[in-house]
Amino acid sequence: MKTSFSYKLLLLSISACFTLFSQAQYTKYIIKFRNKANSPYSLNNPSQYLSPKAIERRIRYSIAIDSLDLPVNPSYIESVIAIGNIKLLNQSKWLNQIAIQTSNPSIIAQIELLPFVESSKPIAARTSLNQLIKLPENNQAARPFGNTGNAMDYGLSNSQIRLHQGQFLHNHGFRGEDMLITLLDCGFKNYDVIPTFDSARKNKQIKGTWDFVAGDTSVAEDDSHGTWCFSSISANMPGIFTGTAPKASYYLFRTEDVFSEYPIEEQNLAAGAERADSLGTDICSISLGYSTFDNPAFDYKYEDLNGNTTISARAVNIGAKKGMLMVVAAGNDGNKSWKYIATPGDAKEALTVGAVDTLGKVAGFSGYGPASDGSIKPSVAAVGAGAVVADATTGMPFYSNGTSFACPNMAGLASCLWQAFPEVDNMEIRNILQQSGSIFSNPDDRMGYGIPDVKKAFVMLQKKFYKKNFYLSLCKSELSISLKSDSTVTIELERKLQNETDFTTVSSKKIKDKFDYHQYHFSDDLTGIISNMLSYRIKVIIEKDTTYYLDNYAIPYDNRCATVLPASNKISIAPNPVKDKLNIKIEQTKEVIITIDVFNSAGQQLYTEKYKHLPGTFTRSLDFSNYINGVYFIRIIDGNKVQAIEKIVK
């Protein structure tokens, strides 16, 4: 559905631009190719077209290098350009197509005759700017903030980070280091001079820029929207404004032209996502969306937003399959006649982000889901109402509204979580953020799975990858666990006996190393313990932040060590050490049931024998010839009473 005028960026939060265009012929086209036959590029030599970081990601997550990775066949492009009066705008290897500009429509007919061309279609017209209307800015007075109690002083952004427990990740050292985030937007005005990004510039965290609209590297003179989004992630102004991943590295790509709205911008987006992938990007933050265009012939219907139809949705899905976490804004039409999310927010593989305020209330403007195929959209919600962003002129923070800002807020937090668990892939990070959502068990069409709690997500990943090895030795419970942890984590083993109402701490362990997988070993002495059931639980204490139980289990116990006696004068066990035959001599004055058990040093029962012992003295011989050298235990039970436990060496 088309509104009375066309918003340039559906997601533009503080100001929006629209343009009334005169009728003009089409000058920009998509040329789609049939194949990549006879390509000079090879799947066996990906270093021709992928960076080492991109190749490493594919290896780490077992992502196959396939034909989608191969660039568009350069001979096809050359043949098209050779027709003349054609400018190459960009190319998409994933979609195997190029965008061109020509002022001569008859040339398109010649292009369509080329045997390797599958189709052509117009995607933009030559435009003349008649009118530019700027909507009122939605600035608010700066609100006071108090002591955050965090390792980082967030300033005005304190509330929007704490809603998601983002301070938990930051306090434990996860601030985006070694993570690469690419922002696709409509310009990053003054990113190179304002103080908001002093830290990122000084530390060389901005790895590169590209303008897919103008075809050059300069993105600092264009629109401010990208600057606002970028500040949500990267701002590092202690006590004033801090972003969600201030230590990450970034690429800044301009794919959106604020003076027109045509599908060429979706083609730009696809090209930008591909370049991000080729450079080894971990996360794409896309605060752009499309539903209506300057020419209504291009407008999407709700049915088109099925997750895999539009140019931008297809690009986002492929980007996800290549291992990038694709974070996309839901759109700002929730209180308009269209009301639905915009594309590529409908993309099946996207983490689509709706907007809430710092109290968790849904923003009225946040686009409705689901996608037209019924998929839950948005996926999650983050702070986009009353969000803190940086002024593109002064660099100082102010408040604004838009899912545009919910998107980078979530992208930054996702990068910090992924930094802690790089062993999981992009889709696992997406899924765990959804599972940590405030309404995960009952998702809706405004917040999806709800407001992610990154502390909860962190704990869920800790639990997912922890391993244990528990066994019962003769008189001890032995437990070894592997847990990703650091010096801020304390692990406690708690035990409860059958007749007890509360657990008691058996042992406590703490390591001094950095965050990684570490081994913890616990040994619980059962000497004198009387209980038919032993219950244990593992308690994890993360310093100053959270306490939770990692695991719990119960095991039956036979009271083997309730009374531990040396071999009595009525029982003799010899020889010790033993070689082949072990003789057990038992004297009894009455008829009893005798049980003889043999255990190895790990507590595994190797042999048991139960027999009726008549009054008198009798000797039983046990064959040890097949046992390996080591330590063994012999247990003698008279009826229900342990008479002796003796250590035997072979």
C-alpha positions in Angstrom: 0.0 0.0 0.0 1.4 3.4 -1.0 1.1 6.4 1.3 0.4 10.0 0.0 4.1 10.6 -0.3 7.1 8.3 -0.3 9.4 8.1 2.7 13.0 7.8 1.6 14.0 5.6 4.4 11.2 3.7 6.1 13.5 3.4 9.0 14.6 7.0 9.2 13.9 8.0 12.8 14.7 11.6 13.5 14.1 13.0 10.1 12.8 11.7 6.8 13.1 12.8 3.3 10.8 12.3 0.3 10.9 13.4 -3.2 8.3 14.1 -5.9 9.7 12.9 -9.2 8.8 13.9 -12.7 8.0 11.2 -15.1 11.1 10.0 -16.8 12.3 7.0 -18.8 14.1 4.2 -17.0 17.9 4.5 -17.0 18.9 1.8 -14.6 18.5 -1.9 -15.2 19.2 -5.3 -13.7 20.9 -7.7 -16.1 20.6 -11.3 -14.9 22.9 -14.0 -16.3 22.1 -17.6 -16.9 25.2 -19.2 -15.4 28.9 -18.7 -14.5 30.2 -21.0 -17.2 33.9 -20.7 -18.3 34.7 -18.5 -15.3 38.4 -17.7 -14.7 37.7 -18.2 -11.0 37.9 -21.6 -9.3 36.3 -23.1 -6.2 39.7 -24.6 -5.5 41.4 -21.2 -5.2 39.0 -19.1 -3.1 41.8 -16.7 -2.1 41.1 -15.1 -5.5 37.8 -13.7 -4.3 37.6 -14.2 -0.5 39.7 -12.7 2.2 41.6 -15.0 4.6 39.1 -14.1 7.3 36.2 -15.1 5.1 37.9 -18.4 4.3 38.6 -19.0 8.0 35.0 -18.5 8.8 33.9 -21.1 6.3 36.4 -23.6 7.6 35.5 -22.9 11.2 31.8 -23.4 10.7 32.0 -26.1 7.9 30.5 -23.8 5.2 31.1 -25.1 1.7 32.6 -22.7 -0.8 30.2 -23.0 -3.8 29.3 -21.3 -7.0 27.6 -18.4 -5.2 31.0 -17.4 -4.0 32.4 -17.2 -7.6 32.3 -13.6 -8.9 30.1 -12.8 -11.9 31.9 -14.0 -15.1 34.0 -10.9 -16.1 33.7 -11.8 -19.8 29.9 -11.5 -19.5 30.2 -8.1 -18.0 32.7 -7.0 -20.6 30.4 -8.2 -23.4 27.5 -6.1 -22.0 29.7 -3.0 -21.6 31.1 -3.4 -25.1 27.7 -2.7 -26.6 28.4 1.0 -25.7 26.7 3.9 -23.8 26.5 1.7 -20.7 27.8 2.4 -17.2 28.4 -0.5 -14.8 26.9 0.4 -11.4 27.6 -2.7 -9.4 27.3 -6.5 -9.5 26.0 -9.3 -7.4 27.7 -12.6 -7.5 25.1 -14.2 -5.2 22.3 -13.3 -7.6 24.5 -13.5 -10.7 23.4 -10.1 -12.0 24.7 -6.6 -12.6 23.2 -3.2 -12.4 23.8 -0.9 -15.3 22.9 2.6 -16.4 22.1 3.7 -19.9 20.2 6.6 -21.5 19.4 4.6 -24.5 16.5 2.0 -23.9 17.1 0.3 -27.3 20.4 -1.0 -25.9 18.5 -3.3 -23.6 17.1 -5.2 -26.6 20.7 -5.8 -27.8 21.8 -7.0 -24.3 18.9 -9.5 -24.2 20.2 -11.1 -27.4 23.4 -12.1 -25.7 23.2 -15.9 -25.2 24.3 -15.8 -21.6 21.7 -13.2 -20.5 18.7 -14.6 -18.8 16.7 -11.4 -18.3 16.6 -7.7 -17.9 14.3 -5.4 -16.0 14.3 -1.7 -15.1 14.9 -0.8 -11.4 15.2 3.0 -11.5 14.4 6.1 -13.5 16.3 9.2 -14.3 15.0 11.6 -11.6 14.7 15.4 -11.1 14.3 16.7 -7.6 11.3 18.9 -7.3 10.8 19.2 -3.6 12.5 18.1 -0.5 10.5 18.0 2.7 12.1 17.4 6.1 10.0 16.2 8.9 10.4 17.7 12.3 13.1 16.2 14.5 12.1 14.2 17.5 14.7 15.4 19.9 14.2 15.2 23.7 15.9 17.0 26.5 18.7 14.9 28.0 17.6 13.0 31.0 19.7 12.7 34.1 21.5 9.5 34.8 22.8 8.1 38.0 25.6 5.7 39.1 25.5 2.7 36.8 27.5 0.4 39.0 29.2 -1.0 35.8 32.8 -1.4 34.7 31.9 1.1 32.0 30.2 4.4 32.6 27.5 4.4 29.9 26.2 7.9 30.4 22.9 8.4 28.6 22.9 4.9 27.1 22.8 3.2 30.5 19.1 2.3 30.3 19.1 0.9 26.8 22.1 -1.3 27.5 20.8 -2.5 30.9 17.4 -3.5 29.5 19.2 -6.4 27.8 21.7 -7.0 30.6 24.4 -5.8 28.2 26.5 -4.6 31.1 27.0 -8.3 32.1 28.9 -9.0 28.9 30.9 -5.7 29.1 31.8 -6.2 32.8 33.2 -9.6 31.9 35.4 -8.2 29.2 33.2 -8.9 26.1 33.0 -5.5 24.3 33.3 -6.7 20.7 37.0 -7.2 20.4 38.0 -9.3 17.3 34.5 -9.0 15.9 33.9 -7.4 12.5 30.6 -5.5 12.0 29.5 -4.0 8.7 26.8 -1.3 8.6 24.7 -0.9 5.4 23.1 2.5 5.4 22.5 5.8 3.6 25.6 7.7 4.7 27.8 8.3 7.8 28.0 12.1 7.9 31.0 13.4 9.8 32.0 10.0 11.2 35.6 11.0 10.5 35.6 14.1 12.6 33.0 14.1 15.5 34.2 13.0 18.9 31.8 10.1 19.2 34.2 8.0 17.2 37.5 9.3 18.5 38.3 6.0 20.0 37.3 3.9 17.0 39.5 6.2 14.7 42.5 6.3 17.1 42.4 2.5 17.5 41.9 1.9 13.7 38.7 0.0 14.3 37.1 1.5 11.1 38.6 -0.9 8.6 37.1 0.6 5.4 34.3 2.4 3.6 32.5 2.2 0.3 29.8 4.1 -1.4 27.7 1.8 -3.6 25.6 4.7 -4.8 28.4 7.0 -6.0 31.0 4.3 -6.6 33.8 5.7 -4.3 35.2 5.4 -0.8 33.8 8.6 0.6 30.7 8.2 2.9 31.3 11.1 5.4 29.5 13.8 3.4 26.2 12.0 2.9 23.2 11.5 5.1 23.3 11.4 9.0 21.2 8.3 9.4 24.2 5.9 9.3 26.0 8.1 11.8 23.2 7.7 14.3 23.1 3.9 13.8 26.9 3.6 13.9 27.0 5.5 17.2 24.5 3.0 18.8 27.3 0.4 18.4 30.6 2.1 18.5 30.3 5.3 20.7 32.9 5.4 23.4 32.5 8.5 25.4 32.7 7.4 29.1 30.1 9.2 31.2 28.4 10.6 28.2 27.4 7.9 25.7 28.7 4.3 25.1 27.6 1.9 22.4 26.8 -1.8 22.7 30.1 -3.0 21.1 32.6 -0.2 21.4 35.7 -2.4 20.8 34.5 -4.1 17.6 35.9 -3.3 14.2 33.7 -1.9 11.5 33.1 -1.4 7.7 30.8 1.5 6.7 28.9 0.9 3.4 26.5 3.4 1.8 24.0 1.5 -0.2 21.0 3.9 0.0 20.3 7.1 -1.9 18.2 9.4 0.2 17.0 11.3 -2.8 15.1 8.5 -4.5 13.4 5.2 -3.7 13.9 2.5 -6.3 14.9 -1.2 -6.3 18.4 -0.2 -7.4 19.0 0.3 -3.7 18.2 -3.3 -2.9 20.7 -4.3 -5.6 23.2 -2.0 -3.8 22.4 -3.7 -0.5 23.0 -7.1 -2.0 26.4 -6.0 -3.4 27.2 -4.5 0.0 26.4 -7.7 1.8 28.5 -9.7 -0.6 31.5 -7.4 -0.1 31.0 -7.7 3.7 31.1 -11.4 3.4 34.2 -11.4 1.2 36.0 -9.2 3.8 35.2 -11.7 6.6 32.4 -9.7 8.3 30.8 -11.5 11.3 27.6 -9.3 11.6 25.8 -7.1 9.2 23.6 -4.3 10.7 21.0 -3.2 8.2 18.8 -0.3 9.2 17.1 -0.1 5.8 13.7 -1.3 4.5 11.5 -1.2 1.4 7.8 -1.6 0.7 6.9 1.3 -1.6 8.8 3.1 -4.2 8.7 6.4 -6.1 7.1 4.5 -9.0 4.2 2.5 -7.7 4.8 -0.1 -10.4 7.7 -1.4 -8.1 5.6 -1.4 -4.9 5.5 -4.6 -2.9 2.4 -6.3 -1.7 2.3 -8.0 1.6 2.2 -11.3 -0.2 5.7 -10.5 -1.6 7.2 -10.3 1.9 7.4 -14.1 2.3 11.0 -14.2 3.3 12.7 -15.2 0.1 11.3 -13.1 -2.9 12.7 -9.6 -2.9 16.3 -8.8 -3.9 17.3 -7.7 -0.5 15.6 -10.6 1.4 17.4 -13.1 -0.9 20.7 -11.3 -0.3 20.2 -11.4 3.5 19.3 -15.1 3.4 22.4 -15.9 1.4 24.6 -13.8 3.7 23.3 -15.9 6.6 24.1 -19.1 4.8 27.6 -17.8 4.3 28.0 -17.5 8.1 27.2 -13.9 8.8 24.6 -12.8 11.4 22.2 -10.6 9.4 20.5 -8.1 11.8 17.8 -6.1 10.1 15.4 -3.4 11.3 11.7 -4.2 11.2 10.5 -0.9 9.9 8.6 2.1 11.2 5.1 1.6 9.7 3.3 0.1 12.7 1.0 3.1 13.1 0.4 3.6 9.4 -1.9 2.0 6.9 0.7 -0.4 5.7 1.7 -1.4 9.3 3.8 -4.4 8.3 7.5 -5.0 8.5 9.5 -3.9 5.5 11.9 -6.1 3.4 14.5 -7.4 4.0 13.1 -7.6 7.6 11.0 -10.5 6.2 14.0 -12.5 5.3 13.8 -16.0 6.7 17.3 -16.1 8.1 17.4 -12.5 9.4 17.4 -11.5 13.1 14.7 -8.9 12.6 14.5 -6.3 15.3 11.4 -4.4 16.4 11.5 -1.4 18.8 10.6 -1.0 22.5 11.4 1.8 25.0 13.8 1.4 27.9 10.9 0.1 30.1 10.2 -2.7 27.5 7.0 -1.2 26.1 6.4 -1.8 22.4 6.8 1.4 20.2 3.7 2.2 18.3 5.7 2.8 15.1 7.4 -0.6 15.2 6.3 -2.7 12.2 3.9 -5.6 12.6 4.7 -9.2 11.7 4.4 -11.9 10.7 6.0 -12.3 7.3 3.4 -13.3 4.7 4.5 -17.0 4.9 3.6 -17.0 8.6 7.2 -16.8 9.9 7.6 -15.0 13.3 8.7 -11.5 12.6 10.1 -9.4 14.1 12.4 -11.9 15.7 13.2 -9.9 18.8 12.9 -6.3 20.1 15.5 -3.8 21.4 15.5 -0.2 22.4 14.4 2.0 19.5 12.0 4.3 21.2 13.8 7.0 23.1 17.1 5.5 21.9 20.3 7.4 22.4 22.2 8.3 19.2 25.0 10.8 18.4 24.3 14.2 16.7 26.2 14.2 13.4 27.4 17.7 13.9 28.4 17.9 17.5 28.8 14.2 18.3 26.8 14.7 21.5 24.0 12.2 22.3 20.3 12.9 22.0 17.1 10.8 22.0 15.4 9.5 18.9 13.0 6.9 17.7 13.2 4.1 15.2 13.7 0.4 14.6 16.8 1.8 12.8 18.4 2.1 16.3 17.0 -1.1 17.8 18.8 -2.9 15.0 22.4 -1.8 15.7 21.8 -1.9 19.5 21.1 -5.6 19.1 23.8 -6.2 16.5 26.4 -4.8 19.0 25.2 -7.0 21.9 25.1 -10.0 19.6 28.8 -9.4 18.7 29.8 -9.3 22.3 28.0 -12.6 23.0 29.5 -14.2 19.9 32.9 -12.9 21.0 32.5 -15.0 24.2 31.4 -18.1 22.2 33.1 -18.1 18.8 32.7 -21.8 18.6 29.0 -21.4 17.7 27.9 -20.3 14.3 25.7 -17.3 13.3 22.4 -19.2 13.4 23.1 -20.5 16.9 23.7 -16.9 18.1 20.5 -15.9 16.5 18.6 -18.8 18.0 20.0 -18.3 21.5 19.1 -14.6 21.5 15.6 -15.6 20.5 15.4 -18.2 23.2 16.5 -15.7 25.8 13.7 -13.4 24.8 11.2 -12.2 27.4 8.2 -13.9 25.6 10.0 -16.8 24.0 7.3 -19.3 25.0 4.5 -17.1 23.6 5.8 -14.9 20.7 3.7 -12.2 19.1 3.7 -10.0 16.0 5.2 -6.9 17.7 8.2 -8.2 19.6 8.6 -11.7 18.2 10.3 -13.7 20.9 10.6 -10.6 23.0 13.5 -8.6 24.6 16.7 -10.7 24.6 18.5 -11.1 27.9 22.2 -11.5 27.0 23.1 -12.7 30.5 20.6 -15.5 30.1 21.9 -16.2 26.6 25.4 -16.4 28.0 24.3 -18.9 30.7 22.4 -21.0 28.1 25.6 -21.3 26.0 27.7 -22.2 29.1 25.2 -25.0 29.9 25.1 -26.1 26.3 28.8 -26.8 26.1 29.6 -28.0 29.6 30.7 -31.6 30.0 30.9 -33.8 33.1 32.3 -37.2 34.0 30.9 -38.7 37.2 31.7 -42.0 38.8 31.4 -43.7 42.1 34.7 -45.2 43.4 34.8 -47.4 46.5 34.3 -44.7 49.1 34.2 -41.5 47.0 32.1 -39.7 44.5 34.4 -38.3 41.8 33.2 -35.5 39.5 35.1 -33.8 36.7 33.5 -31.0 34.6 34.6 -28.9 31.7 33.1 -25.4 31.7 33.8 -22.2 29.8 34.8 -19.8 32.6 37.4 -17.5 34.0 38.7 -16.1 37.2 35.3 -14.5 38.0 33.6 -17.8 38.2 33.3 -20.1 41.2 32.0 -23.7 40.9 30.5 -25.4 44.0 29.5 -29.0 44.4 26.6 -29.5 46.7 25.3 -32.8 48.2 22.0 -33.9 49.9 21.5 -37.2 51.6 18.2 -39.1 51.6 17.2 -38.0 55.1 18.3 -34.3 54.6 16.1 -31.4 53.5 18.8 -29.1 52.3 21.9 -29.3 50.2 25.3 -28.6 51.8 28.5 -27.5 50.0 31.0 -30.3 49.6 33.7 -28.4 47.8 34.4 -25.1 46.0 36.7 -24.4 43.0 38.0 -21.4 41.2 40.6 -20.9 38.5 42.8 -17.9 37.7 42.9 -18.1 33.9 41.2 -16.1 31.2 37.8 -17.1 29.7 38.1 -20.5 28.1 37.2 -24.1 28.7 38.6 -25.2 32.1 38.6 -28.4 34.0 37.3 -28.7 37.6 37.6 -31.9 39.7 35.7 -32.7 42.9 36.0 -35.7 45.2 33.4 -36.4 47.9 34.5 -38.8 50.7 31.6 -41.1 51.5 33.2 -42.8 54.5 30.6 -43.1 57.2 27.8 -41.9 54.9 24.5 -43.7 55.4 22.0 -43.0 52.6 20.2 -45.1 50.0 20.3 -42.1 47.6 23.0 -39.4 47.0 21.8 -36.1 45.4 24.3 -33.7 43.9 24.0 -30.3 42.1 26.6 -28.0 40.6 26.4 -24.4 41.5 27.9 -21.7 39.3 28.6 -18.3 40.8 29.6 -15.5 38.4 31.1 -12.8 40.4 28.7 -9.9 41.3 26.3 -10.9 38.6 24.5 -14.1 38.7 24.2 -17.6 40.4 22.6 -20.6 38.8 22.6 -24.4 39.0 24.4 -26.0 36.1 23.3 -29.5 36.7 21.8 -31.9 39.3 21.5 -35.6 39.5 20.8 -38.4 42.0 22.4 -41.8 42.3 21.4 -44.9 44.3 24.0 -45.8 47.0 24.5 -49.1 48.7 26.2 -47.8 51.9 29.3 -49.6 51.0 31.3 -47.3 53.2 28.9 -46.8 56.0 31.3 -48.8 58.2 34.8 -49.5 57.0 36.7 -52.2 58.8 40.0 -53.8 58.3 40.0 -57.5 57.8 39.1 -59.0 61.2 40.7 -61.9 62.9 37.7 -63.9 61.6 38.5 -62.9 58.1 41.9 -63.2 56.4 42.7 -62.2 52.8 46.0 -63.3 51.4 48.4 -63.0 49.6 48.7 -59.3 49.3 50.1 -58.4 46.8 48.5 -61.1 44.8 49.6 -62.7 41.6 47.1 -65.4 40.5 44.9 -66.7 43.4 43.5 -64.6 46.2 42.4 -66.7 49.3 39.6 -65.4 51.5 39.3 -67.3 54.8 36.1 -66.7 56.8 35.2 -68.1 60.2 31.5 -68.0 61.4 29.8 -69.5 64.4 26.3 -69.5 62.7 24.8 -69.8 59.3 24.9 -66.5 57.4 24.8 -65.1 53.8 28.2 -63.9 52.8 28.7 -61.5 49.8 32.2 -61.0 48.3 32.6 -58.0 46.0 35.7 -57.0 44.0 36.1 -53.3 42.8 38.8 -51.6 40.8 40.3 -48.3 41.9 37.6 -46.4 39.9 34.8 -48.0 42.0 33.6 -50.3 39.2 32.4 -53.7 40.4 34.3 -56.4 38.7 33.1 -59.5 40.5 30.4 -60.4 43.1 29.6 -63.7 44.8 26.9 -64.5 47.3 26.7 -67.8 49.1 25.4 -69.5 52.3 28.2 -69.8 54.8 27.6 -72.6 57.3 29.1 -72.6 60.8 32.8 -73.2 60.7 35.9 -71.9 58.8 35.9 -72.0 55.0 38.3 -70.5 52.4 37.2 -69.1 49.0 39.7 -68.6 46.2 39.3 -65.8 43.7 41.1 -65.9 40.3 43.1 -62.7 39.8 45.2 -64.0 36.9 43.1 -62.1 34.3 43.2 -58.8 36.1 45.6 -56.2 35.1 48.2 -54.9 37.6 46.8 -52.2 39.8 44.8 -51.5 43.0 41.6 -53.4 43.9 39.3 -53.5 46.8 37.7 -56.6 48.4 34.5 -56.0 50.3 33.0 -58.7 52.6 29.3 -58.4 53.7 27.9 -60.5 56.4 24.1 -60.4 55.8 23.6 -56.6 55.5 26.6 -55.5 57.5 30.0 -54.6 55.9 32.6 -56.7 57.8 35.7 -55.7 55.9 37.1 -53.7 53.1 40.7 -54.4 52.1 42.9 -52.9 49.5 44.7 -55.5 47.4 47.6 -54.8 45.0 48.4 -56.9 42.0 
